[in-house]
Amino acid sequence: MPADQQTVLDEILLSDLYNDPYPIYRRLRAQAPVAWVPAANRYLVTRYDDIVHLERNPEIFSANEHGSLMTRIMGHTLLRKDGDAHRRERAAAEAPMRPRTVKHHWLPLFQRNADDLIDEFAGDGTADLFQQFAGPLAARNLALVLGLRDALDTDMQRWSQAMMDGGGNYADDPVVWQRADTAAAEIDDAVYAAVRHARRQPDESVISAMVHAPDPLTIDEIRANVKVFVGGGLNEPRDSICVATWAVLTHPTIRAEVEADPARWRAVFEEAIRWVAPIGMYPREVTRTVELGGVTLEPGSRIGVCLGSANRDETVFERPDEFDINRANKAHIAFGGGPHFCLGTWVARAQVAQVALPTLFRRLPGLRLSDTEEVRLGGWVFRGLLNLPVSWTV
Ligand code: HEM
């Protein structure tokens, strides 16, 4: 690589990626689609086609990253396993996530949760939907799906944040480890109680499915995998609810279209997660010498798979920075690809596209952005709104 180009890569700061990764991704896609970025301590892969290719070759691009901080916090979860070991654990968790179960069992419960939360603030005329709706709704729905019967919304949100912060604690901050360890111990207690309950009384939950699977998971496997659900099944629905709501509030023609035809909420959801992928980057590790995007990667090379960039690849999506629910139907990859393709896609679609978005716009007449506070966005590993202040007519 030319020296001046490496200098440009040396100058990429994590804080710039956090604030707005998209101009950086655009440059990387054009000039260095597989780029060693020192600040990230890995090669960032930014083109759509390269990501699709690596997900089709999981034996070369392994999910089992050595020295994974996520594994340190959670134990060895299905998300960091390959091949048969991964398939076995995934199969044990699959039944509650199937479209039929979601439609007949979870959907009415998600609707009840959304209505209960909106009941609490509908009379106020103003709210921060991030704090008062999207976060608690995603937490409550996830606790239900997992079978963590006594977990409070606040517990779930604190645990989830602690798992994510621990998994990204490259600065080795002892306070972050402490919080993650405390959360992990509390999740373990909740899991033990849920497993005892599921043994006596099987139900539709993920924990019950893991206990009663044809090839049941051990208690250690359940403890680890529940943590990956807690760390990975809350912020994405929350962030997609906020980004989609914000997008509709700032695009009046789309708002008119979707209010006239509620079936279009599904397109709003899919476009929202293309536009701002809630999981912007995830890791892989190279197992043998391979060429990708013109770069030779040696075994042990650490990769950052930048979904946030692939979803804005101009060779795949026209006008990629625009939010447009009528764009030509190209598949976004916000749910990943390959063997680790998101297990919670139907749970996410149901709670966001079928429940949260239509219910908000139906129950809060004249919903609009509040003019008292700016909407803030942040993140590149996980990206979303940090607040969503709104008002409506009461
Ligand atoms: C908008 C919502 C969501 C998005 C965009 C999303 C995105 C993703 C992505 C990109 C992956 C792959 C990560 C990797 O390969 O490293 C993934 C995996 C996973 N997701 Fe989601 N997710 C969402 C919602 C959910 C929900 C609601 C749940 C649980 C109820 C969930 C559970 C999981 C699990 C268990 C995996 C690991 C699958 C495996 O390793 O086989 N996700 N998700």
Boltz pocket constraint, residues with backbone or C-beta under 6 A from the ligand:
constraints:
  - pocket:
      binder: B
      contacts: [[A, 78], [A, 79], [A, 80], [A, 90], [A, 142], [A, 145], [A, 228], [A, 229], [A, 232], [A, 233], [A, 234], [A, 236], [A, 237], [A, 240], [A, 273], [A, 277], [A, 278], [A, 279], [A, 282], [A, 283], [A, 307], [A, 333], [A, 334], [A, 335], [A, 336], [A, 337], [A, 339], [A, 340], [A, 341], [A, 342], [A, 343], [A, 344], [A, 345], [A, 347], [A, 348]]
      max_distance: 6.0
